[in-house]
Amino acid sequence: MKFDPMGTNPAADIAWLLWNEGSASELIDAGLEDSSEKSQLLRCIQVGLLCVQKLPEDRPVMATVVFMLANEEAALPPPKQPGFFIERGSIIDSKPRNEESCSTNEATITILEAR
């Protein structure tokens, strides 16, 4: 997937739309669709959607993600809308962004050495 500087994530958008339509299995490769692991694959999709929810406080911490993936019997909450979600049919400003509208985040690293 290509990085989008506008902040959208088309894979998450598609997964979210298909999840809400009850068609998340369309995200699964046709070669895996008939496998016995289909429920595990759908669980991975659900966990992935939980990880990209709009509000950071709604996202699970890594330990919870590992627990959710390792314990199939654990109930998962329904995912909420991902951050930077663009709905179908929405109008996106297609004007090119100029360099002046972008901010630069600068960071310095200091390495301390003991004497």
N, C-alpha and C positions, 0 to 999 in steps of 0.2 A: 504494500500500500504506500502511496506517495504522501509525504507530509504536506498538509494544507496550511499555509500561514494564516488563513482566515479563521482557523480553529475548528473547522468541521471535521468529522470523522465518518466518511461514507460507509465504512464497514459496520460501525456501531449503529448508524442510522438505519441501514438495511436490516441488520439483526433485530433492532427494536421494532421496526415496522412488521417484520415477519412474525416476531414473538407475539405482538398484540393481535395479529390476525389469526393466531393459532397455527401458523405455518412455519414454525422455526425449523422443522425437519427439512425444509427446502435449502437450508444452509449446509446440510450434510452432503458430502460428496456421494455421488450415485454408487460408487463402489463400496461404500460403507453402510449405505442405507438399509440393506437387508441383514446386517450383522446383529448379533445379540447385544452389542454394545451401544445400540441406538439410544437407550435411555441414559447411558453415561455421557454420550455426546451432547444430548439435549441438556443435561445437567451442567456440563462445561459451558455451554452457551448461556445458560441462566446465570451461572457464577460470573462469567465475563460481563454480562449486562449489569450485574450488581456492582462490579468494579468500576464501571464508567458512568454511574449515576451522577446527575447534575450536581447535587450537593455533596461535598466531601464527607460530611458527617453521616450520610446515608451509605457510603461505601464501606465494605468490610475491610478490616485490617488483614495483613498477610496471614497471620496465624489462623484467623477465621476462614480465609480462603482455603488454606491447606486442609483444615478440618472439614469444610463443606465438600471438598473434592474427595477426601479419603473416606467419608462416612455417607454412603448412599442412603441410609435410612434417616439421616437428619433432614428435617423439613427446611426448605429454603423459602425466604420471603419473596414475594413477587417483586421483580425489578421495577424501578421507577425510570422515568425518562432520562436518557443520557445527557450529559452536558453538551452544549453546542449542537443540539439536535435541530435539523432542518426538515420540516414536514414536506410531504409530497405536494407539489403545486405551489409552494411558497416562492415568492419572488426574491431573488438574491441580487444584490447590487453588484453588477458585473464590471463596474469601473475599475481600472487597474489602480492598485495602491502605489503611491509614489513613496520614495525613500523617506521623505520628510514626515510621513504619518507613522512610521515605524519607530519604536523605541529601541535603544540599545541597552542591554543589561550587561554591565561590566562587573567583573569580580576579580579580586586579587587573592593570591594564595601566599601565605607566609609560612615558611618552614622554620621552626625553632630548633636550634641545635644546642645541646647542653655543652658546657665547657668541660 
